[in-house]
Amino acid sequence: MSLKKKAFQGFIWTGIENFGTVGISFIVQIFLARLISPEEFGLLGLIVIFNAIGVTITESGLSQSVIRLQKPTEDDYFILFVFNSFISIFIYFIIFFSAPYISNFYNIPILESLIKVYALIIPILALNIVQRTKLTKDLNFKLQATIQIPSIIISSIIGLTLGYLNYGVWALIVMQLSQAILLTIQFWVRSGYVPNGRLIKKKVLFHLDFGYKLLFSGLINTIYSNIYPAVIGKFNSTTEVGYFSRASTFKNVPISIISSVFGKVTYPLLAEIQNEPKRLVETYRRLLRIMLLVVTPIMCILFLIAEPLIILLITDKWLPMAPYFKWLCMSGILFPMHSYYLNAIKIKGRSDLFLRAEIIKKILGGTILFISASMGIMAIIYGILISSILGLFVNQYYCRKVMDYSLFNQNLDGIRIIFPSLIVMIFTLFIKNKIYFNINNIFEIILSVSTFLTLYMISQYIVNRNSINEFKFLTQMIKK
């Protein structure tokens, strides 16, 4: 089977996997939000950063290094397995012995035991990285989907049961821990792959040379992305952390589905044509436009229907998170551009530029967070949006260094889609406030969505008349 036929099947199965896992998780989160208080969710939000850091260090960029090889050997996979296994155990013990100090920092005694149990996820997930990497390299997304979906279904049932029995935050932690265990068991049993190779010094150094730069950039990004609940928790109540965490999670649902499907499938395809500059740029631009055409209207719609959607899904006890959710969605519009500019740098093997870009962006974002931290949660969220805009210019600059993709064209591709969408959103908001007030939540959602989509399609037809061709191009690309 050709690479592109595999990619087409991969596109379908990755879509099934992501819609299945993220969709199920979203539904489960809705029920859990009804059963568990914002304060309990806030406790989990305070410690997520430590697991996120651990997982990032464990994966260490070596999997990306292996995937980018034309023909990785058994030794490459064995190096990945050994390195990740040992580093994950090391990270777990660091977190374990740091737990009392973290608990004292927030003056919340229960955090110590929560952290020690929750961090077990790190070494458990590390054990299946090599199988996941090999299946991804082989574009075997069907098996990954049939492993992921049953694991999340079973762990969700466990979490919901514990939530119903009033186990609070422990329901959330046990649910995620059981999912990690089920995933690892299935990847080992069903993939049938057992690492069997040698630790060759030359290969180890080769992968570390590429991987350590991605590790540091990934680590910087992970800390930066997850530090907000930790900072909010220091200056505010755990309830406010719960509101912020749920708002961020809900915003990430559509983005994670779309970006994961596109990223998993198109990364190997773009890597295949990395030595054809003109074709790479054209393909890259069209894929970016497709992502924006999908993500932008979704984020705008979520902004418009935030309040009635929250009330319908998770009841009005979560309504205070609405303003957080709305403005996080605005920053989410830029995610496809950030993601694809960074992918271009990785495809070209310039992990040094990738790291440099991440450092600059996080210095900017960290400065803005430092200034806004004591000014309230909304100030922090506006800071996230400002940081995203400034960081976009940094990514564009470094993308230009590896591809013949001018800054003018980069901005033009984004503005042609985003700007008309925002105008339509503002106009729909005006109509909604003048006409749709004091109506049933369901009708408000239906009218807002239908109004926006109608105006959105008209605006895109006027400004980007050939937009539909981009989707035809994607279908043709992965079918060939």
C-alpha positions as CSV (number, residue, x, y, z in Angstrom):
1,M,0.0,0.0,0.0
2,S,1.4,3.4,-1.0
3,L,2.2,6.1,1.6
4,K,-0.7,8.3,0.6
5,K,-3.2,5.4,0.7
6,K,-2.0,4.6,4.1
7,A,-2.4,8.3,5.0
8,F,-6.0,8.3,3.7
9,Q,-6.9,5.4,5.9
10,G,-4.9,7.1,8.7
11,F,-7.0,10.2,8.2
12,I,-10.2,8.2,8.6
13,W,-9.0,6.2,11.6
14,T,-7.3,9.1,13.3
15,G,-10.6,11.0,13.0
16,I,-12.4,8.1,14.5
17,E,-9.9,7.9,17.3
18,N,-10.0,11.6,18.1
19,F,-13.7,12.0,17.8
20,G,-14.1,8.9,19.9
21,T,-11.7,9.7,22.6
22,V,-12.2,13.5,22.8
23,G,-15.9,13.1,22.3
24,I,-16.3,10.5,25.0
25,S,-14.1,12.5,27.3
26,F,-16.1,15.6,26.7
27,I,-19.4,13.8,27.5
28,V,-17.9,12.3,30.6
29,Q,-16.6,15.7,31.7
30,I,-20.1,17.1,31.4
31,F,-21.5,14.5,33.7
32,L,-18.6,14.8,36.1
33,A,-19.0,18.5,36.2
34,R,-22.6,17.9,37.3
35,L,-21.5,15.5,40.0
36,I,-18.3,17.2,41.2
37,S,-17.9,20.8,42.5
38,P,-15.7,23.4,40.8
39,E,-13.5,23.3,43.9
40,E,-12.7,19.6,43.4
41,F,-11.8,20.3,39.8
42,G,-9.6,23.1,41.0
43,L,-7.6,20.7,43.1
44,L,-6.8,18.7,40.1
45,G,-6.0,21.9,38.1
46,L,-3.4,22.8,40.7
47,I,-1.4,19.6,40.1
48,V,-1.8,18.9,36.4
49,I,1.3,21.0,35.7
50,F,3.6,18.5,37.5
51,N,2.3,15.5,35.5
52,A,2.4,17.5,32.3
53,I,6.1,18.4,32.9
54,G,6.9,14.7,33.7
55,V,5.2,13.4,30.5
56,T,7.0,16.0,28.4
57,I,10.4,15.1,29.9
58,T,9.7,11.4,29.5
59,E,8.9,11.7,25.8
60,S,11.9,14.0,25.4
61,G,11.5,14.5,21.7
62,L,13.1,11.1,20.8
63,S,9.8,9.8,19.4
64,Q,9.8,12.7,16.9
65,S,13.4,12.0,16.0
66,V,12.5,8.4,15.3
67,I,9.4,9.2,13.2
68,R,11.3,11.6,11.0
69,L,13.8,8.8,10.0
70,Q,13.1,7.3,6.6
71,K,13.7,3.8,7.8
72,P,14.2,3.5,11.6
73,T,15.8,0.3,12.8
74,E,15.1,-1.9,15.9
75,D,18.0,-0.1,17.6
76,D,16.3,3.2,17.2
77,Y,13.1,1.9,18.8
78,F,15.0,0.2,21.6
79,I,16.9,3.4,22.4
80,L,13.5,5.2,22.6
81,F,12.1,2.5,25.0
82,V,15.1,2.3,27.3
83,F,15.6,6.1,27.6
84,N,11.9,6.9,28.2
85,S,11.5,4.1,30.8
86,F,14.4,5.1,32.9
87,I,13.8,8.9,32.7
88,S,10.1,8.4,33.6
89,I,10.9,6.5,36.8
90,F,13.5,9.2,37.7
91,I,10.9,11.9,37.2
92,Y,8.3,10.1,39.3
93,F,10.6,9.9,42.3
94,I,11.4,13.6,42.0
95,I,7.7,14.5,42.0
96,F,7.0,12.0,44.8
97,F,9.5,13.6,47.2
98,S,8.5,17.1,46.1
99,A,4.8,16.5,46.9
100,P,5.0,17.7,50.6
101,Y,6.6,21.0,49.6
102,I,4.1,21.6,46.9
103,S,1.3,20.9,49.4
104,N,2.8,23.3,51.9
105,F,3.2,26.0,49.2
106,Y,-0.6,26.0,48.6
107,N,-1.4,25.2,52.2
108,I,-3.7,22.4,51.1
109,P,-2.7,19.1,52.9
110,I,-4.6,16.7,50.5
111,L,-2.4,17.8,47.6
112,E,0.5,15.6,48.8
113,S,-1.4,12.3,48.4
114,L,-3.1,13.5,45.2
115,I,0.2,14.3,43.6
116,K,1.9,11.0,44.6
117,V,-0.9,8.9,43.1
118,Y,-1.5,11.1,40.1
119,A,2.2,11.1,39.1
120,L,2.1,7.3,38.6
121,I,0.6,8.0,35.2
122,I,4.1,9.2,34.0
123,P,6.0,5.9,34.2
124,I,2.9,3.9,33.1
125,L,2.5,6.0,29.9
126,A,6.2,5.9,29.2
127,L,6.0,2.1,28.8
128,N,3.9,2.4,25.7
129,I,5.6,5.3,23.9
130,V,7.7,3.0,21.7
131,Q,4.6,1.1,20.5
132,R,2.7,4.3,19.8
133,T,5.7,5.7,17.9
134,K,6.1,2.6,15.7
135,L,2.4,2.5,14.9
136,T,2.5,6.2,14.0
137,K,5.5,5.7,11.8
138,D,3.8,2.8,10.1
139,L,0.6,5.0,9.7
140,N,-1.3,2.3,11.6
141,F,-3.9,4.5,13.1
142,K,-6.6,1.9,13.0
143,L,-5.0,-0.2,15.7
144,Q,-4.4,3.0,17.8
145,A,-8.0,3.9,17.5
146,T,-9.2,0.5,18.6
147,I,-6.9,0.7,21.6
148,Q,-7.7,4.2,22.7
149,I,-11.5,4.1,22.5
150,P,-12.1,1.0,24.7
151,S,-9.6,2.3,27.2
152,I,-11.3,5.6,27.6
153,I,-14.8,4.0,27.8
154,I,-13.8,1.7,30.6
155,S,-11.9,4.3,32.6
156,S,-14.8,6.8,32.1
157,I,-17.2,4.3,33.6
158,I,-14.9,3.9,36.6
159,G,-14.6,7.7,36.9
160,L,-18.4,8.3,36.7
161,T,-19.1,5.6,39.2
162,L,-16.7,7.1,41.7
163,G,-18.1,10.6,41.0
164,Y,-21.6,9.3,41.7
165,L,-20.3,7.8,44.9
166,N,-19.0,11.2,46.0
167,Y,-15.3,10.5,45.7
168,G,-14.7,14.0,44.4
169,V,-11.3,14.7,43.0
170,W,-10.2,11.1,43.5
171,A,-12.8,10.1,40.9
172,L,-10.9,12.3,38.4
173,I,-7.5,10.9,39.3
174,V,-8.5,7.3,39.4
175,M,-10.2,7.7,36.0
176,Q,-7.0,9.0,34.4
177,L,-4.8,6.5,36.1
178,S,-6.9,3.5,35.0
179,Q,-6.9,4.9,31.4
180,A,-3.1,5.0,31.4
181,I,-3.0,1.4,32.7
182,L,-5.5,0.1,30.1
183,L,-3.7,1.9,27.3
184,T,-0.3,0.4,28.2
185,I,-1.6,-3.1,28.6
186,Q,-3.3,-2.9,25.2
187,F,-0.4,-1.4,23.3
188,W,1.9,-4.2,24.5
189,V,-0.6,-7.0,23.9
190,R,-2.3,-5.9,20.7
191,S,0.6,-4.3,18.9
192,G,2.6,-7.5,19.3
193,Y,5.8,-5.4,19.3
194,V,8.5,-6.0,21.9
195,P,11.5,-3.7,21.8
196,N,14.6,-5.7,21.0
197,G,17.8,-3.9,20.0
198,R,21.0,-2.5,21.1
199,L,22.1,0.8,22.7
200,I,24.5,2.1,20.1
201,K,26.3,5.2,21.3
202,K,26.3,6.9,17.9
203,K,22.5,6.5,17.5
204,V,21.8,7.6,21.0
205,L,23.8,10.8,20.5
206,F,22.1,11.3,17.1
207,H,18.6,11.1,18.6
208,L,19.5,13.1,21.7
209,D,21.0,15.9,19.5
210,F,17.7,16.3,17.8
211,G,15.5,15.4,20.7
212,Y,17.0,17.6,23.5
213,K,16.1,20.7,21.6
214,L,12.5,19.6,21.2
215,L,12.6,18.5,24.8
216,F,13.5,21.9,26.1
217,S,11.1,23.7,23.7
218,G,8.3,21.2,24.7
219,L,9.2,21.6,28.4
220,I,9.0,25.4,28.1
221,N,5.7,25.1,26.3
222,T,4.3,22.7,28.8
223,I,5.3,24.7,31.8
224,Y,3.9,27.9,30.2
225,S,0.6,26.2,29.1
226,N,0.0,24.7,32.5
227,I,1.3,27.3,34.8
228,Y,-1.9,29.4,34.6
229,P,-4.0,27.3,37.0
230,A,-1.0,27.1,39.4
231,V,-0.6,30.9,39.4
232,I,-4.4,31.5,39.7
233,G,-4.5,29.1,42.6
234,K,-1.8,31.0,44.5
235,F,-3.8,34.3,44.2
236,N,-7.4,33.0,44.1
237,S,-9.5,30.1,45.5
238,T,-9.4,26.6,44.1
239,T,-13.0,27.2,42.9
240,E,-11.7,29.9,40.5
241,V,-9.0,27.4,39.4
242,G,-11.8,25.0,38.7
243,Y,-13.7,27.5,36.5
244,F,-10.5,28.4,34.6
245,S,-9.5,24.7,34.1
246,R,-13.0,23.7,32.8
247,A,-13.1,26.8,30.5
248,S,-9.7,25.8,29.1
249,T,-10.6,22.2,28.7
250,F,-13.9,22.9,26.9
251,K,-12.1,25.3,24.5
252,N,-9.5,22.7,23.7
253,V,-12.0,20.0,22.8
254,P,-12.6,21.0,19.1
255,I,-9.0,22.2,18.7
256,S,-7.5,19.0,19.9
257,I,-9.7,16.9,17.7
258,I,-8.9,18.9,14.5
259,S,-5.2,19.5,15.2
260,S,-4.5,15.9,16.1
261,V,-6.2,14.5,13.0
262,F,-4.5,16.9,10.7
263,G,-1.2,16.7,12.5
264,K,-0.8,13.0,12.7
265,V,-1.7,12.4,9.1
266,T,-0.1,15.4,7.4
267,Y,3.2,15.4,9.3
268,P,4.4,12.2,7.5
269,L,3.1,13.5,4.2
270,L,4.9,16.9,4.5
271,A,8.0,15.1,5.7
272,E,7.9,13.1,2.4
273,I,8.1,16.2,0.3
274,Q,10.5,18.2,2.5
275,N,13.1,18.3,-0.3
276,E,10.6,19.8,-2.8
277,P,10.6,23.5,-1.7
278,K,7.9,24.8,-4.0
279,R,5.5,21.9,-3.5
280,L,6.1,21.9,0.2
281,V,5.2,25.6,0.5
282,E,2.1,25.3,-1.6
283,T,0.9,22.2,0.2
284,Y,1.6,23.8,3.5
285,R,-0.3,27.0,2.8
286,R,-3.4,25.1,1.6
287,L,-3.4,22.8,4.7
288,L,-3.1,25.9,6.9
289,R,-6.0,27.6,5.2
290,I,-8.1,24.4,5.7
291,M,-7.4,24.4,9.4
292,L,-8.3,28.0,9.7
293,L,-11.5,27.6,7.7
294,V,-12.6,24.9,10.2
295,V,-11.2,26.2,13.6
296,T,-12.1,29.9,13.2
297,P,-15.9,29.5,12.9
298,I,-16.0,26.9,15.7
299,M,-14.2,29.3,18.1
300,C,-16.5,32.2,17.1
301,I,-19.6,30.1,17.6
302,L,-18.5,29.0,21.0
303,F,-17.9,32.7,21.9
304,L,-21.5,33.5,20.9
305,I,-23.2,30.7,22.7
306,A,-21.0,30.4,25.8
307,E,-23.7,31.2,28.5
308,P,-26.6,29.1,27.2
309,L,-24.2,26.2,26.3
310,I,-22.7,26.1,29.8
311,I,-26.1,26.2,31.5
312,L,-27.4,23.4,29.3
313,L,-24.4,21.2,29.6
314,I,-23.1,21.6,33.2
315,T,-25.7,23.7,34.9
316,D,-25.6,27.3,36.1
317,K,-23.2,26.5,39.0
318,W,-20.5,26.8,36.3
319,L,-21.8,30.0,34.7
320,P,-19.0,32.2,36.2
321,M,-16.6,30.4,33.9
322,A,-18.4,31.9,30.8
323,P,-16.2,35.1,30.3
324,Y,-13.0,32.9,30.8
325,F,-14.3,30.5,28.2
326,K,-15.2,33.2,25.6
327,W,-11.9,34.9,25.6
328,L,-9.9,31.7,25.7
329,C,-11.8,30.8,22.5
330,M,-10.5,34.0,20.9
331,S,-6.9,33.0,21.6
332,G,-7.8,29.5,20.2
333,I,-8.4,30.9,16.8
334,L,-4.7,31.4,16.3
335,F,-3.8,27.9,17.3
336,P,-3.7,26.4,13.8
337,M,-1.2,29.1,12.7
338,H,1.0,28.5,15.7
339,S,0.9,24.7,15.2
340,Y,1.7,24.7,11.5
341,Y,4.5,27.3,11.6
342,L,6.2,25.1,14.3
343,N,5.6,22.0,12.2
344,A,7.4,23.6,9.3
345,I,10.4,24.1,11.5
346,K,10.3,20.5,12.7
347,I,9.9,19.0,9.2
348,K,13.0,20.8,8.1
349,G,14.9,19.3,11.1
350,R,15.7,22.8,12.6
351,S,15.0,21.9,16.2
352,D,17.4,24.6,17.2
353,L,15.1,27.3,15.6
354,F,12.2,25.6,17.2
355,L,13.8,25.9,20.7
356,R,14.8,29.5,20.0
357,A,11.3,30.4,19.0
358,E,9.8,28.8,22.1
359,I,12.2,30.6,24.5
360,I,11.4,34.0,23.0
361,K,7.7,33.4,23.1
362,K,7.7,32.2,26.7
363,I,9.8,35.2,27.8
364,L,7.2,37.4,26.3
365,G,4.3,35.4,27.8
366,G,6.0,35.0,31.1
367,T,6.5,38.8,31.4
368,I,2.9,39.4,30.6
369,L,1.8,36.7,33.1
370,F,4.0,38.3,35.8
371,I,2.4,41.7,35.2
372,S,-1.2,40.4,35.1
373,A,-1.0,37.7,37.9
374,S,-2.1,39.9,40.7
375,M,-4.6,41.8,38.6
376,G,-7.3,39.2,38.5
377,I,-8.2,36.2,36.3
378,M,-9.6,38.2,33.4
379,A,-6.4,40.2,33.2
380,I,-4.5,36.9,33.0
381,I,-6.8,35.7,30.2
382,Y,-6.4,38.9,28.2
383,G,-2.7,38.4,28.7
384,I,-3.0,35.0,27.2
385,L,-4.6,36.5,24.1
386,I,-1.9,39.2,23.8
387,S,0.9,36.6,24.3
388,S,-0.7,34.4,21.5
389,I,-0.7,37.4,19.1
390,L,2.9,38.3,19.9
391,G,4.1,34.7,19.8
392,L,2.5,34.3,16.3
393,F,4.9,36.9,14.9
394,V,7.8,35.0,16.4
395,N,6.7,31.7,14.8
396,Q,6.2,33.5,11.5
397,Y,9.7,34.9,11.6
398,Y,11.3,31.5,12.1
399,C,9.0,29.7,9.6
400,R,10.3,32.2,7.0
401,K,13.8,31.1,7.8
402,V,13.1,27.5,6.7
403,M,10.5,28.0,4.0
404,D,10.0,30.4,1.1
405,Y,6.8,31.6,2.7
406,S,7.0,35.4,3.1
407,L,5.7,37.2,6.2
408,F,3.2,39.1,3.9
409,N,1.7,35.8,2.6
410,Q,1.6,34.3,6.0
411,N,-0.4,37.1,7.4
412,L,-2.5,37.4,4.3
413,D,-3.5,33.7,4.5
414,G,-4.6,34.2,8.1
415,I,-6.3,37.6,7.8
416,R,-8.4,36.6,4.7
417,I,-10.1,34.0,6.9
418,I,-10.0,35.3,10.4
419,F,-10.9,39.0,9.9
420,P,-14.2,38.3,8.0
421,S,-15.1,35.7,10.6
422,L,-14.6,38.2,13.5
423,I,-16.7,40.8,11.7
424,V,-19.5,38.2,11.2
425,M,-19.2,37.2,14.9
426,I,-19.6,40.8,16.1
427,F,-22.5,41.4,13.8
428,T,-24.2,38.2,15.0
429,L,-23.6,39.3,18.6
430,F,-25.3,42.6,17.9
431,I,-28.3,40.8,16.4
432,K,-28.4,38.3,19.3
433,N,-28.4,41.1,21.9
434,K,-31.1,43.1,20.0
435,I,-33.4,40.2,19.0
436,Y,-32.6,36.9,20.7
437,F,-32.7,38.2,24.3
438,N,-35.0,36.5,26.9
439,I,-35.5,33.3,24.9
440,N,-35.0,29.6,25.6
441,N,-31.4,28.6,25.8
442,I,-31.8,25.9,23.1
443,F,-33.4,28.4,20.7
444,E,-30.7,31.0,21.5
445,I,-28.1,28.5,20.5
446,I,-29.9,27.4,17.3
447,L,-30.6,31.0,16.2
448,S,-27.0,32.2,17.0
449,V,-25.4,29.3,15.2
450,S,-27.6,29.5,12.1
451,T,-27.2,33.2,11.9
452,F,-23.4,33.1,12.2
453,L,-23.0,30.2,9.8
454,T,-25.1,31.8,7.1
455,L,-23.2,35.0,7.3
456,Y,-19.9,33.2,7.6
457,M,-20.4,31.2,4.4
458,I,-21.5,34.3,2.5
459,S,-18.4,36.2,3.7
460,Q,-16.0,33.4,2.9
461,Y,-17.6,33.0,-0.6
462,I,-17.0,36.7,-1.2
463,V,-13.5,36.9,0.2
464,N,-12.3,33.4,-0.3
465,R,-14.3,32.1,-3.2
466,N,-12.0,29.2,-3.8
467,S,-12.1,27.9,-0.3
468,I,-14.0,24.8,-1.2
469,N,-11.1,23.8,-3.5
470,E,-8.8,23.6,-0.5
471,F,-10.9,20.7,0.9
472,K,-10.9,19.0,-2.5
473,F,-7.1,19.4,-2.5
474,L,-6.8,17.7,0.9
475,T,-9.0,14.8,-0.3
476,Q,-6.9,14.4,-3.5
477,M,-3.7,14.7,-1.6
478,I,-4.3,11.9,0.8
479,K,-6.0,9.6,-1.7
480,K,-3.2,9.6,-4.3
